[in-house]
Amino acid sequence: AASDVYKRQFKVNTSKLATLLDNMGSVKLDHATLVATIKNEKISHMILSFTGTQTVNDASADIDVSIELSIKKLNKINFPNDLDNYKNETAED
């Protein structure tokens, strides 16, 4: 049906996400997931969660992060015709 809503959980590659957070290797993640709600074939809500530790020298800190994104209204995204002129275009059309 057109109004179907699906919620899916995806396992995130912890090694690649840790490198994205700190490419010097101080972050080690134990667990990372992305939960997406798909409504009418479009993502309407996402939650990225990850846990682990960051260690620098002898100091270590636990990481426990959850980032939530809700898309309330999205009519249109204008992409630039070319990157050289991107700064001259707006997404308000």
Number of C-alpha atoms within 10 A of each C-alpha: 5 7 9 9 14 13 12 10 13 11 11 15 12 19 15 12 16 22 15 12 12 13 11 10 14 15 24 20 20 13 15 21 17 17 16 21 17 17 15 12 12 12 15 17 16 19 15 18 16 19 16 17 15 16 13 11 6 5 7 12 11 13 14 13 12 12 10 13 11 12 10 7 7 7 4 9 10 10 11 14 9 7 9 8 9 11 8 8 12 11 9 7 7
